[in-house]
Structure formats: C-alpha cells, structure tokens
Amino acid sequence: MKHIHELTTELTALYEALKNGTIDVKAASEMNNTAGKIINTQRVQNEYASLRNEAPNIPFMGGATLSALESQE
C-alpha cells in the first residue's frame, strides 16, 4: 500500500466483507486497528509540519515520492 487512496479502498472492502459476513470479526478488528495506526501516523506528521510552519510532504498522502525525499538528504 503506497497511497491513502489504496487504504480507503481496502477499508471499504473490509467494511463490505464484515457486513456480508465473509471475514472474521477479530480479523476485521485487527485490520481496522492497523489502518487506524497508519492514519494516526500521517496525522502526527501533518501536525509536526504545522508546528514547524512547513507544508507537509508525505508520499502516502500525495506528497513527493520517497526516492525524491531521500535524494534531498
């Protein structure tokens, strides 16, 4: 998963599977928990950039690619 749109698609599919009873509730819960951690990490990165008065540049959220960021170091 390389982009937030992919996570959204995955979560939508997870919701449908849970609704239809084709996935175990425990497995769905764990997947949802992991997705929440991914989303929270992105939120923290956005807040950090805001505190530094910078525009966030997060590849997962549509920012520069990881290779472009690494080349700046």
C-alpha positions in Angstrom: 0.0 0.0 0.0 1.7 3.2 -1.2 -1.1 5.8 -1.1 -4.0 6.8 1.1 -6.5 6.0 -1.8 -5.4 2.4 -1.6 -6.1 2.4 2.2 -9.5 3.8 1.6 -10.3 1.1 -1.0 -9.0 -1.6 1.4 -11.1 -0.3 4.3 -14.2 -0.1 2.0 -13.7 -3.7 1.0 -13.1 -4.7 4.7 -16.4 -3.0 5.6 -18.3 -4.9 2.9 -16.7 -8.2 3.9 -17.6 -7.6 7.5 -21.2 -6.6 6.5 -21.5 -9.7 4.4 -20.1 -12.0 7.0 -17.2 -13.1 4.7 -14.5 -12.1 7.2 -14.0 -13.0 10.8 -14.8 -10.1 13.2 -11.5 -10.5 15.0 -9.5 -10.3 11.8 -11.5 -7.3 10.6 -10.9 -5.6 14.0 -7.2 -6.1 13.8 -7.1 -4.8 10.2 -9.1 -1.8 11.2 -6.8 -1.2 14.2 -3.7 -1.3 11.9 -5.4 1.1 9.5 -6.1 3.5 12.4 -2.4 3.4 13.3 -1.4 4.2 9.7 -3.8 7.1 9.6 -2.7 8.4 13.0 0.9 8.3 11.9 0.0 10.6 9.0 -1.9 12.9 11.3 1.2 13.2 13.5 3.4 14.0 10.5 0.9 16.7 9.5 0.8 18.2 13.0 4.6 18.2 13.1 4.9 20.0 9.8 2.3 22.5 11.0 4.2 23.2 14.2 7.3 23.9 12.2 5.3 26.2 9.8 6.1 23.9 6.9 3.9 22.3 4.3 3.7 18.6 4.9 5.4 16.5 2.2 4.1 12.9 2.8 4.3 10.5 -0.1 1.5 8.4 1.3 -0.7 11.4 1.3 0.2 12.5 -2.3 3.4 14.4 -1.5 6.9 13.8 -3.0 8.0 10.3 -3.7 10.1 8.6 -1.1 13.1 8.4 -3.5 12.8 12.2 -4.1 12.9 12.8 -0.3 15.9 10.5 0.2 17.8 12.3 -2.5 17.4 15.6 -0.6 19.2 14.2 2.4 
